Amino acid sequence: MLYIFDMGGVVTTTANLKNKLCEVLNTDEETLKEYGLNTDLTLDRSTLFSMCSNGEIDTKEFWEIFSKRSGIPVKTDWFHWLFHPVLNEKTVKIIKALKEAGNRVICGTNTISAHYHNHLERGDYSYFDQTYTSCFMGVSKPDPEFWKLIMTAENVQPKDCVFIDDKKMNCDAAAALGIHAIHFSTADALAQLLGIVVD
C-alpha cells in the first residue's frame, strides 16, 4: 500500500506566519493579502503565493514583486527565517511503523521553495521513501493533477493509495479520485484508525 502524508498540520505543526510577517513588515493582514500574500490555497492560481506553491516563481521573486507592488522594501526571505514548525513525534512513529510493515510511505505536500529548504535542513523529509512537493511538481492540492502525478510516478492505482491531510478540501479531492482519504485530526486518532500502537 502507498501512504501519502501531508507535511504541515500532520507531520509538523502548521506554521502560520501572517502575524509575524505583519510585525516585521510593519503592516496588516489585509495589506499582505492585497499584494499577493494569501496563504489560503485553493484552485485560484492568480495569487503570488499560489504561484510560489506551484513553482512558477521562487520566494526571492515573490518578495521582489511584492516589494514593487506594495512599496514595502523586503530584502530578506522572511518565509525562510520565520518558519519554525514543530515535529509531531507521534506521527513520525506512525510513519516508521507503516514502513516497517512493508508499506511505501511518501510525503505529498503543498509548499514553497523556502519552506522546502527549511524542512530539508531540519530532516523532516528523511522519514519518507520519497517526497513530492508542489513547488517542484508545478501543481498544488486540491488540484486532481497533484495526485495523478504522484500515482503516475509511483505506478499505483487509486485503490492502492491512502492519503492523510489536515485539510478537508484536499481529502475530498483525493477521495473523488478513488483514493482512500483520511482527514487528520490527531496522531492518536490516526494511529487508532490504522491499528498502530504509539506511546
C-alpha positions as CSV (number, residue, x, y, z in Angstrom):
1,M,0.0,0.0,0.0
2,L,1.1,3.6,-0.7
3,Y,0.6,6.0,2.1
4,I,0.7,9.7,1.2
5,F,1.2,12.1,4.1
6,D,0.8,15.8,4.1
7,M,3.5,17.7,5.9
8,G,2.2,20.9,7.6
9,G,-0.5,20.1,10.1
10,V,0.2,16.3,10.0
11,V,3.9,15.6,10.4
12,T,4.7,19.1,11.7
13,T,2.6,21.8,13.1
14,T,1.3,24.3,10.6
15,A,3.4,27.4,11.0
16,N,1.1,30.4,10.4
17,L,3.4,33.3,9.5
18,K,0.9,36.0,9.0
19,N,1.2,37.6,12.4
20,K,5.0,37.5,12.3
21,L,5.1,38.9,8.7
22,C,2.8,41.7,9.7
23,E,5.1,42.5,12.6
24,V,8.4,42.5,10.6
25,L,6.9,44.3,7.6
26,N,5.0,46.8,9.8
27,T,1.7,46.2,8.0
28,D,-1.6,44.4,8.4
29,E,-3.0,41.1,7.1
30,E,-5.3,42.8,4.6
31,T,-2.3,44.6,3.0
32,L,-0.4,41.4,2.7
33,K,-3.4,39.8,1.0
34,E,-3.9,42.7,-1.3
35,Y,-0.4,42.4,-2.7
36,G,-0.4,38.7,-3.1
37,L,0.3,37.0,0.2
38,N,-2.8,34.9,0.6
39,T,-1.7,31.5,2.0
40,D,-5.2,30.0,1.8
41,L,-4.5,27.9,-1.2
42,T,-7.4,27.0,-3.5
43,L,-7.5,26.3,-7.2
44,D,-7.0,30.0,-7.7
45,R,-3.6,30.3,-9.3
46,S,-3.6,34.1,-9.6
47,T,-2.1,35.0,-6.2
48,L,1.6,35.4,-5.8
49,F,1.7,32.8,-3.0
50,S,-0.1,30.3,-5.2
51,M,2.5,31.0,-7.9
52,C,5.2,30.1,-5.3
53,S,3.4,27.0,-4.3
54,N,3.1,25.9,-7.9
55,G,6.8,26.6,-8.6
56,E,6.0,29.3,-11.1
57,I,8.2,31.8,-9.1
58,D,10.5,31.2,-6.2
59,T,10.4,33.1,-2.9
60,K,13.1,35.6,-4.0
61,E,11.0,36.5,-7.0
62,F,7.9,36.7,-4.7
63,W,9.5,39.3,-2.5
64,E,10.8,41.3,-5.4
65,I,7.2,41.5,-6.9
66,F,5.6,42.1,-3.5
67,S,8.0,45.0,-2.8
68,K,7.3,46.6,-6.2
69,R,3.5,46.3,-5.7
70,S,3.3,47.3,-2.1
71,G,6.1,49.8,-1.8
72,I,7.3,47.9,1.2
73,P,11.0,47.1,0.7
74,V,11.8,43.5,1.5
75,K,15.4,42.4,1.2
76,T,15.4,39.1,3.0
77,D,13.4,35.9,2.6
78,W,11.1,36.1,5.6
79,F,9.4,32.9,4.5
80,H,12.7,31.1,5.3
81,W,13.8,32.9,8.5
82,L,10.4,33.0,10.3
83,F,9.5,29.3,9.5
84,H,9.8,27.2,12.7
85,P,7.3,24.3,12.6
86,V,7.4,21.6,15.4
87,L,7.7,17.9,14.6
88,N,4.8,15.7,15.6
89,E,6.8,12.8,17.1
90,K,3.7,10.5,17.3
91,T,3.0,11.0,13.5
92,V,6.7,10.1,12.9
93,K,6.2,6.8,14.9
94,I,3.2,6.0,12.7
95,I,5.2,6.6,9.5
96,K,8.0,4.3,10.8
97,A,5.5,1.6,11.8
98,L,3.9,1.7,8.4
99,K,7.3,1.4,6.7
100,E,8.3,-1.5,9.0
101,A,5.1,-3.3,8.0
102,G,6.3,-3.2,4.3
103,N,4.4,-0.2,3.1
104,R,5.8,2.6,0.9
105,V,5.3,5.9,2.7
106,I,5.8,9.2,0.9
107,C,5.2,12.9,1.6
108,G,2.8,14.8,-0.7
109,T,2.8,18.5,0.3
110,N,1.9,22.0,-0.8
111,T,5.0,24.0,-0.1
112,I,7.1,26.9,-1.3
113,S,10.8,26.7,-2.1
114,A,11.9,28.5,1.2
115,H,9.8,26.1,3.3
116,Y,11.0,23.1,1.3
117,H,14.6,24.0,2.2
118,N,13.7,24.6,5.9
119,H,12.2,21.1,6.1
120,L,15.2,19.7,4.3
121,E,17.6,21.4,6.7
122,R,15.6,20.0,9.7
123,G,15.4,16.5,8.3
124,D,11.6,16.4,8.2
125,Y,11.6,14.6,4.8
126,S,14.1,11.9,5.9
127,Y,11.3,9.8,7.3
128,F,9.8,9.2,3.9
129,D,10.7,7.0,1.0
130,Q,10.0,9.9,-1.4
131,T,8.9,13.5,-1.2
132,Y,6.5,15.2,-3.7
133,T,6.4,19.0,-3.3
134,S,4.0,21.2,-5.2
135,C,6.7,23.8,-5.9
136,F,8.7,21.2,-7.9
137,M,5.6,19.4,-9.3
138,G,4.1,22.5,-10.7
139,V,0.7,21.9,-9.2
140,S,-0.9,22.2,-5.7
141,K,-3.6,20.4,-3.8
142,P,-6.6,20.3,-4.2
143,D,-6.0,20.1,-8.0
144,P,-6.6,16.5,-9.0
145,E,-3.4,16.6,-11.1
146,F,-1.4,16.7,-7.9
147,W,-2.4,13.1,-7.0
148,K,-2.4,11.9,-10.7
149,L,1.2,13.0,-11.0
150,I,2.1,11.1,-7.8
151,M,0.2,7.9,-8.9
152,T,1.9,8.0,-12.3
153,A,5.4,8.4,-10.7
154,E,4.7,5.7,-8.2
155,N,2.9,3.4,-10.7
156,V,-0.1,2.8,-8.5
157,Q,-3.9,2.9,-8.8
158,P,-6.1,5.0,-6.5
159,K,-7.4,1.9,-4.7
160,D,-3.8,1.2,-3.6
161,C,-3.3,4.7,-2.0
162,V,-4.1,6.1,1.4
163,F,-3.9,9.9,1.7
164,I,-3.7,11.7,5.0
165,D,-4.2,15.5,5.2
166,D,-5.4,18.0,7.8
167,K,-7.4,20.0,5.2
168,K,-10.9,18.5,4.4
169,M,-10.9,20.1,0.8
170,N,-7.8,18.1,0.0
171,C,-9.2,14.9,1.4
172,D,-12.4,15.4,-0.6
173,A,-10.4,16.0,-3.8
174,A,-8.3,12.8,-3.3
175,A,-11.4,10.8,-2.4
176,A,-13.1,11.9,-5.6
177,L,-10.3,10.1,-7.5
178,G,-10.9,6.9,-5.6
179,I,-8.1,7.3,-3.1
180,H,-8.8,6.4,0.5
181,A,-8.6,9.7,2.2
182,I,-8.2,10.3,6.0
183,H,-8.9,13.7,7.4
184,F,-6.2,14.1,10.1
185,S,-7.2,15.4,13.5
186,T,-4.6,14.0,15.9
187,A,-1.8,11.4,15.7
188,D,-3.6,9.3,18.3
189,A,-6.8,9.2,16.3
190,L,-4.9,8.3,13.1
191,A,-3.0,5.5,14.9
192,Q,-6.2,4.0,16.2
193,L,-7.8,4.1,12.8
194,L,-4.7,2.4,11.2
195,G,-4.4,-0.1,14.1
196,I,-1.0,1.2,15.1
197,V,0.2,1.5,18.8
198,V,2.0,4.7,19.6
199,D,3.0,5.7,23.1
